[in-house]
Amino acid sequence: MRDDYLKEAQKKIQDPNILINVVSKRVKQLKNGYRPTVASLEKLELEDVALLEIIRGNLDFELYEPNKDVEA
């Protein structure tokens, strides 16, 4: 994993746990045949592709917040 990509991606997603989860999920998608949303002239590892997608704003995430108004 490239340090420069990691540092840039951390500027977009500050929480390291969330960043790890987003990258991990995207790597699984790429392994399952999803196409990358970025093109690169160099051969990148899947983790670097995911980080580059985050840096360029091609990947987004939302945190799950349970509805507190609904009673169980």
Contacts in CASP RR format, 6 or more apart in sequence:
PFRMAT RR
TARGET T0000
AUTHOR 0000-0000-0000
METHOD contacts of the structure
MODEL  1
MRDDYLKEAQKKIQDPNILINVVSKRVKQLKNGYRPTVASLEKLELEDVA
LLEIIRGNLDFELYEPNKDVEA
1 45 0 8 1.000
1 47 0 8 1.000
1 48 0 8 1.000
1 51 0 8 1.000
2 48 0 8 1.000
2 51 0 8 1.000
5 48 0 8 1.000
5 51 0 8 1.000
5 52 0 8 1.000
5 55 0 8 1.000
6 51 0 8 1.000
8 51 0 8 1.000
8 55 0 8 1.000
9 19 0 8 1.000
9 23 0 8 1.000
9 51 0 8 1.000
9 54 0 8 1.000
9 55 0 8 1.000
10 16 0 8 1.000
10 19 0 8 1.000
12 54 0 8 1.000
12 55 0 8 1.000
12 57 0 8 1.000
13 19 0 8 1.000
13 22 0 8 1.000
13 54 0 8 1.000
13 61 0 8 1.000
18 61 0 8 1.000
18 63 0 8 1.000
19 54 0 8 1.000
22 50 0 8 1.000
22 54 0 8 1.000
22 59 0 8 1.000
22 61 0 8 1.000
23 47 0 8 1.000
23 50 0 8 1.000
23 51 0 8 1.000
23 54 0 8 1.000
26 49 0 8 1.000
26 50 0 8 1.000
26 53 0 8 1.000
26 59 0 8 1.000
27 46 0 8 1.000
27 47 0 8 1.000
27 50 0 8 1.000
30 36 0 8 1.000
30 46 0 8 1.000
30 49 0 8 1.000
30 50 0 8 1.000
31 46 0 8 1.000
36 49 0 8 1.000
36 53 0 8 1.000
37 53 0 8 1.000
37 56 0 8 1.000
37 58 0 8 1.000
37 59 0 8 1.000
38 49 0 8 1.000
38 52 0 8 1.000
38 53 0 8 1.000
38 56 0 8 1.000
38 58 0 8 1.000
40 49 0 8 1.000
40 52 0 8 1.000
44 52 0 8 1.000
50 59 0 8 1.000
53 59 0 8 1.000
END
